[in-house]
Structure formats: C-alpha cells, structure tokens
Amino acid sequence: MTEQMTLRGTLKGHNGWVTQIATTPQFPDMILSASRDKTIIMWKLTRDETNYGIPQRA
C-alpha cells in the first residue's frame, strides 16, 4: 500500500525559493524554513483552512 500526499495549503513569507525545511517531534506544530532570500522563518502551524501557518520570526 502506498501513502497519498495531499497539498492542503501554502505558507507565504519568503521572497525566494525555499531550500530547506526542518521539523522536530518535540514541537510538532512548528516548522523552520530556509530560503535563497537568506532568511529563516519559524512557522507556527494552525488548523485554519485559510491560513495554515503563522510566521513567528523572520
């Protein structure tokens, strides 16, 4: 059996391509993203269907 992945939304905040994403089991509602625009954003994930994450730091 294969897993299906579904795009549910996008996180908007970088001005360049996202090059890396990091997660940790200790904080399952957080994602770190790094971009070619030389920024790192820490995202707090939400369950809101119109906004899947809120940038916490840029």
C-alpha distances in whole Angstrom, upper triangle without the diagonal:
4,7,10,13,16,20,22,25,27,29,33,35,35,38,36,32,30,30,28,27,27,25,26,25,29,29,26,27,29,28,30,30,33,34,36,39,39,38,36,35,34,32,32,28,29,28,30,28,31,31,28,30,34,35,37,39,39
4,7,10,13,16,19,22,24,26,29,32,32,34,32,29,27,26,25,23,24,23,24,23,27,27,23,25,26,25,27,27,29,30,32,35,36,35,32,32,31,29,29,26,27,25,28,26,28,28,25,27,31,32,34,36,36
4,7,10,13,15,18,20,23,26,29,29,31,30,26,24,24,22,20,21,20,21,20,24,24,20,21,23,22,24,24,26,28,30,32,33,32,30,28,27,25,25,22,23,22,24,22,25,25,22,24,27,29,31,32,33
4,7,10,12,16,18,20,24,27,27,29,28,25,23,23,22,20,21,20,22,21,25,24,20,21,22,21,23,23,26,27,29,31,32,31,29,27,26,24,24,21,21,20,22,20,22,22,19,22,25,27,29,31,31
4,7,9,12,14,17,20,23,23,25,24,21,19,20,19,17,18,17,20,20,23,22,18,18,19,18,20,20,22,23,25,27,29,27,25,24,23,20,21,18,18,17,19,17,19,19,16,18,22,23,26,28,28
4,6,9,12,15,18,21,22,24,23,21,19,20,20,18,19,18,21,21,24,22,18,18,19,18,20,20,22,23,25,27,28,27,25,23,22,20,20,16,17,15,16,14,16,16,14,16,20,22,25,27,27
4,6,8,11,14,18,18,21,20,18,16,18,18,16,18,18,21,21,24,21,18,17,18,16,18,17,20,20,22,24,25,24,22,20,20,17,18,15,15,14,14,12,13,13,11,14,17,19,22,24,24
4,7,10,13,17,18,21,21,19,18,20,19,17,18,18,20,21,23,20,17,15,16,15,18,17,20,21,24,24,26,24,22,20,19,16,16,12,12,11,11,8,10,10,8,11,15,17,20,23,23
4,7,10,13,15,17,18,17,15,18,18,16,18,17,20,21,23,20,17,15,15,14,16,15,18,18,21,21,23,21,19,17,17,14,14,11,11,11,10,8,8,8,6,9,12,14,18,20,20
4,6,10,11,14,14,13,12,15,15,13,16,16,19,21,23,20,17,15,14,13,14,12,15,15,17,17,19,17,16,14,14,12,13,11,12,13,12,11,10,8,7,8,11,12,16,17,17
4,7,9,12,13,12,11,14,14,12,14,15,18,20,21,18,16,13,12,10,11,10,12,13,16,15,17,14,13,10,11,8,10,9,11,13,12,12,10,8,7,6,8,8,12,13,13
4,6,9,11,11,11,14,15,14,16,17,21,23,24,20,19,17,15,13,13,11,13,12,14,13,15,13,13,10,12,10,12,12,14,16,14,14,12,9,9,8,9,9,12,13,12
4,7,9,11,10,13,14,14,16,17,21,23,24,20,20,17,15,13,12,10,11,10,12,10,12,10,10,8,10,10,13,13,15,18,17,17,15,12,12,10,9,7,11,10,8
4,6,7,7,11,12,12,15,18,21,24,25,22,21,19,16,14,12,9,8,7,9,7,9,7,8,8,11,12,15,16,18,21,20,20,18,15,15,13,12,10,13,12,9
4,7,9,12,14,15,18,21,24,28,28,25,25,23,20,17,15,12,11,8,8,6,9,9,11,11,15,15,19,20,22,24,23,23,20,18,18,16,16,13,16,15,11
4,6,9,12,14,17,20,24,27,28,25,25,23,20,17,15,11,9,6,5,5,8,9,11,12,16,16,20,21,23,25,25,24,22,20,19,18,18,15,18,16,13
4,6,9,11,15,18,22,25,27,24,23,22,20,16,14,10,9,5,5,7,10,11,12,13,16,16,20,20,22,25,24,23,22,20,19,18,18,16,19,18,15
4,6,8,11,14,18,21,23,21,20,19,16,12,10,7,6,4,6,8,10,9,9,10,13,13,17,17,20,22,22,22,21,18,17,15,16,14,17,16,13
4,7,11,14,17,21,23,21,20,20,17,13,11,8,6,5,7,10,10,11,10,12,14,15,19,19,22,24,25,25,24,21,19,18,19,17,19,17,15
4,7,10,14,17,19,17,17,17,14,10,8,6,5,7,10,12,11,11,9,11,12,13,16,17,20,23,24,24,24,21,18,17,18,16,17,16,15
4,7,11,14,16,14,13,13,11,7,6,5,7,9,12,14,14,12,10,10,10,11,13,13,17,19,21,21,21,18,15,14,15,14,15,15,14
4,7,11,12,11,11,12,9,6,5,6,9,12,15,17,16,14,11,11,10,10,13,13,17,19,21,22,23,20,16,14,16,14,15,15,15
4,7,9,8,7,9,7,5,7,9,12,15,19,20,19,17,13,12,10,10,11,11,15,17,20,21,22,19,15,14,15,15,15,15,17
4,5,6,6,9,8,8,9,12,15,19,22,23,22,19,16,15,12,12,13,13,16,18,21,23,24,21,18,16,17,17,16,17,19
4,5,5,9,9,11,13,16,19,22,26,27,25,23,19,18,15,15,14,14,16,18,21,23,25,22,19,17,19,19,18,20,22
4,6,9,9,11,13,17,20,23,27,28,26,23,19,18,14,14,13,14,17,19,22,24,26,23,19,18,18,19,17,19,21
4,6,6,8,11,14,18,21,25,25,24,21,17,15,11,11,9,10,13,15,18,21,22,19,16,14,15,15,14,16,18
4,6,8,11,14,18,21,25,25,24,21,18,16,12,11,9,9,11,13,16,18,20,17,14,13,14,15,15,17,19
4,7,11,13,17,20,24,24,23,20,17,14,10,8,6,5,8,10,13,15,17,14,11,9,11,12,12,15,17
4,7,10,14,17,20,21,20,16,13,10,7,5,5,6,9,12,15,17,18,14,11,9,10,10,9,12,14
4,7,10,13,17,17,17,14,10,8,6,5,7,7,11,14,16,17,18,14,11,9,10,9,10,11,12
4,7,10,14,14,13,10,7,6,5,6,9,11,14,18,19,20,20,17,14,11,12,10,10,10,10
4,7,10,11,11,8,6,5,7,8,11,12,16,19,20,20,20,16,14,12,12,10,11,11,10
4,7,8,7,6,4,7,9,11,15,16,20,22,23,24,23,19,18,15,15,12,14,12,10
4,5,6,6,7,9,12,13,17,18,21,24,24,24,23,20,19,16,16,14,16,14,11
4,5,7,10,12,15,17,21,22,25,28,27,27,26,23,22,20,20,17,19,16,13
4,6,9,11,15,17,20,22,24,27,27,27,25,22,21,19,18,15,17,15,11
4,7,10,14,16,20,22,25,28,28,28,27,24,23,20,19,15,16,13,10
4,7,10,13,16,18,21,25,25,26,24,21,20,17,15,12,13,10,6
4,7,10,13,16,19,22,23,24,23,19,18,14,13,10,10,8,6
4,6,10,12,15,19,19,20,19,16,14,11,10,6,7,5,5
4,7,10,13,17,17,19,19,15,13,10,8,6,5,6,7
4,6,9,13,14,16,15,11,9,6,5,5,6,8,9
4,7,10,12,14,14,11,9,5,5,6,7,10,12
4,7,9,11,12,9,6,4,6,9,10,13,15
4,5,8,10,7,5,5,7,11,12,16,18
4,6,9,8,6,8,11,14,16,19,21
4,6,5,6,8,10,14,16,20,21
4,6,6,10,12,16,19,22,23
4,7,9,11,14,17,20,21
4,6,7,11,14,16,17
4,7,10,13,16,17
4,7,9,12,13
4,6,9,11
4,6,7
4,7
4
